[in-house]
Amino acid sequence: MANRVAWHCHRFDGFTPLALYRALQLRDRVFVVEQQSIYGDVDGVDLHCLHLSGHDDGGRLLAYARLIAPGRNTRTRRR
């Protein structure tokens, strides 16, 4: 039997400190490590979008996405 994924969607203020840490850790692994991006992922967009996460029965984070409204400016300035 396959594990079920429990989906949860919330605004930024719905994160617990641990959930935020786990989401940022997963994003870091994907963007910095796997995609070898030299830019940090914390870009200010998180404050203005919805956050969708999928957890297994044990509470482990399996999937994560930021849901950004159409037309929302997501450009960031890099120094």
Backbone bond lengths (Angstrom), bond angles and torsions (degrees), N, CA, C in turn:
res aa  C-N    CA-C-N  psi(-1)  N-CA   C-N-CA  omega(-1)  CA-C   N-CA-C  phi
1 M - - - 1.450 - - 1.531 108.65 -
2 A 1.308 115.98 133.35 1.464 121.20 -179.72 1.522 110.62 -76.43
3 N 1.326 114.89 149.04 1.461 119.79 175.56 1.517 110.16 -68.33
4 R 1.291 116.14 143.15 1.458 120.75 174.83 1.510 109.00 -85.82
5 V 1.315 115.08 149.27 1.457 120.79 175.95 1.523 107.28 -108.49
6 A 1.318 115.86 125.73 1.457 121.52 176.04 1.524 107.46 -95.69
7 W 1.334 116.65 121.27 1.462 122.26 -177.49 1.518 109.85 -98.01
8 H 1.328 114.71 141.78 1.454 121.10 178.67 1.522 108.27 -140.08
9 C 1.338 116.10 133.22 1.456 121.58 179.77 1.524 108.58 -124.68
10 H 1.335 116.24 133.94 1.468 120.07 -177.43 1.526 110.78 -157.25
11 R 1.311 115.46 167.82 1.465 121.58 173.43 1.530 108.49 -80.62
12 F 1.325 115.74 173.47 1.459 120.20 -178.17 1.526 112.23 -57.68
13 D 1.326 116.29 -39.71 1.470 118.58 -177.92 1.527 112.92 -71.35
14 G 1.332 117.74 -2.18 1.456 121.52 176.02 1.518 113.81 -87.22
15 F 1.339 117.09 -6.42 1.459 120.16 177.14 1.530 111.09 -72.11
16 T 1.310 115.97 138.63 1.462 119.81 163.22 1.529 105.34 -84.46
17 P 1.320 118.15 161.44 1.474 118.45 177.29 1.533 112.98 -55.61
18 L 1.313 117.45 -41.81 1.466 120.28 -179.47 1.528 111.42 -67.62
19 A 1.327 117.65 -41.69 1.464 120.53 179.51 1.529 110.94 -64.57
20 L 1.317 117.27 -39.91 1.468 120.75 177.27 1.521 110.03 -63.48
21 Y 1.320 117.18 -44.73 1.464 121.00 178.24 1.527 110.92 -58.12
22 R 1.318 116.72 -45.81 1.475 120.14 -178.66 1.523 111.88 -65.58
23 A 1.336 117.36 -38.92 1.465 120.45 178.25 1.526 110.19 -65.43
24 L 1.321 117.46 -45.62 1.464 120.55 179.38 1.530 110.89 -65.89
25 Q 1.305 117.27 -35.67 1.465 121.36 177.65 1.536 110.51 -63.53
26 L 1.329 117.09 -43.82 1.465 121.12 178.57 1.530 110.28 -65.25
27 R 1.329 117.05 -45.49 1.469 120.47 178.79 1.522 110.68 -61.45
28 D 1.311 117.63 -40.04 1.458 121.63 178.62 1.524 110.21 -61.88
29 R 1.322 116.16 -43.42 1.466 119.90 -179.87 1.526 111.03 -62.61
30 V 1.325 116.86 -40.84 1.464 120.29 -178.14 1.522 111.63 -72.84
31 F 1.330 117.09 -51.89 1.459 119.74 -172.09 1.523 113.73 -81.45
32 V 1.301 118.19 -43.42 1.461 120.77 -175.69 1.527 111.14 -83.45
33 V 1.305 117.11 -47.96 1.460 120.32 -175.11 1.527 111.52 -81.08
34 E 1.342 117.59 -59.15 1.457 120.31 -173.96 1.524 113.21 -72.16
35 Q 1.340 117.20 -38.64 1.464 119.79 -178.71 1.526 112.01 -96.62
36 Q 1.310 117.38 -0.20 1.457 124.19 177.39 1.522 112.59 52.25
37 S 1.324 116.03 41.79 1.461 121.34 177.65 1.524 108.95 -77.97
38 I 1.323 116.07 136.82 1.465 119.81 179.13 1.529 111.31 -90.41
39 Y 1.323 117.30 -4.22 1.456 121.55 -178.71 1.519 110.63 -99.26
40 G 1.317 116.02 141.47 1.453 120.39 175.51 1.516 110.86 -67.43
41 D 1.298 116.17 154.95 1.465 121.28 -176.27 1.522 113.03 -91.63
42 V 1.309 118.67 -18.68 1.465 120.99 -179.87 1.521 106.96 -77.37
43 D 1.346 115.46 107.70 1.462 120.21 -168.95 1.522 114.80 -127.50
44 G 1.318 118.04 8.19 1.456 120.42 179.33 1.516 114.65 87.73
45 V 1.311 118.16 -13.63 1.464 121.97 -179.14 1.526 110.82 -71.70
46 D 1.321 116.71 -29.76 1.468 121.11 -177.46 1.526 113.15 -54.73
47 L 1.309 116.36 -33.38 1.466 120.75 -176.53 1.522 112.76 -67.70
48 H 1.353 117.44 -19.07 1.459 121.75 -170.98 1.523 113.99 -121.18
49 C 1.295 118.29 18.52 1.465 120.03 179.95 1.526 109.96 -133.90
50 L 1.314 115.37 176.28 1.460 121.03 173.76 1.521 108.55 -94.85
51 H 1.310 115.64 155.59 1.463 121.65 -177.39 1.527 108.24 -123.69
52 L 1.329 115.49 123.59 1.458 122.46 -179.33 1.520 108.51 -111.05
53 S 1.315 115.97 125.76 1.461 119.35 178.79 1.518 110.31 -131.88
54 G 1.314 114.85 146.98 1.452 121.90 177.75 1.513 110.24 -120.44
55 H 1.329 116.62 127.42 1.466 122.69 -178.06 1.523 110.31 -120.88
56 D 1.331 115.49 147.89 1.462 119.18 174.93 1.530 109.39 -81.70
57 D 1.327 116.08 -178.46 1.464 121.03 -177.67 1.530 112.78 -61.07
58 G 1.325 116.81 -24.36 1.451 121.22 179.43 1.521 113.66 -90.05
59 G 1.337 116.83 1.66 1.454 120.65 179.19 1.519 114.55 88.28
60 R 1.325 117.88 3.93 1.470 121.30 -179.59 1.527 110.14 -75.00
61 L 1.326 116.36 133.61 1.459 121.82 179.31 1.518 109.58 -72.00
62 L 1.334 116.28 119.03 1.462 121.99 -179.05 1.515 112.59 -105.03
63 A 1.330 116.54 -30.41 1.466 120.53 -175.09 1.520 109.04 -149.19
64 Y 1.318 114.57 149.62 1.466 119.35 -179.72 1.525 108.81 -153.23
65 A 1.324 116.69 140.73 1.465 121.25 175.60 1.519 109.69 -150.09
66 R 1.325 115.07 146.06 1.458 120.45 170.76 1.521 106.79 -93.87
67 L 1.310 116.34 132.66 1.464 121.58 179.05 1.523 107.41 -105.08
68 I 1.317 115.49 109.27 1.457 122.08 -174.60 1.516 108.55 -105.67
69 A 1.331 116.55 128.89 1.466 121.81 -177.88 1.524 110.47 -60.83
70 P 1.336 117.49 142.69 1.468 120.49 177.03 1.530 110.33 -55.98
71 G 1.308 115.09 136.95 1.456 120.21 178.66 1.511 114.34 84.00
72 R 1.306 117.21 -6.32 1.473 120.38 -179.91 1.524 108.94 -71.52
73 N 1.318 117.28 130.20 1.452 121.51 179.34 1.519 109.70 -72.26
74 T 1.323 116.68 117.84 1.464 120.41 -178.89 1.516 111.26 -112.58
75 R 1.311 117.06 10.80 1.471 119.09 179.09 1.518 109.68 -70.40
76 T 1.297 114.68 139.81 1.453 120.01 178.03 1.516 109.03 -124.81
77 R 1.294 115.53 155.78 1.463 119.94 177.46 1.520 109.04 -96.54
78 R 1.283 115.70 128.37 1.458 121.57 177.53 1.523 108.33 -107.96
79 R 1.305 116.23 133.23 1.475 119.96 179.33 1.490 111.21 -104.61
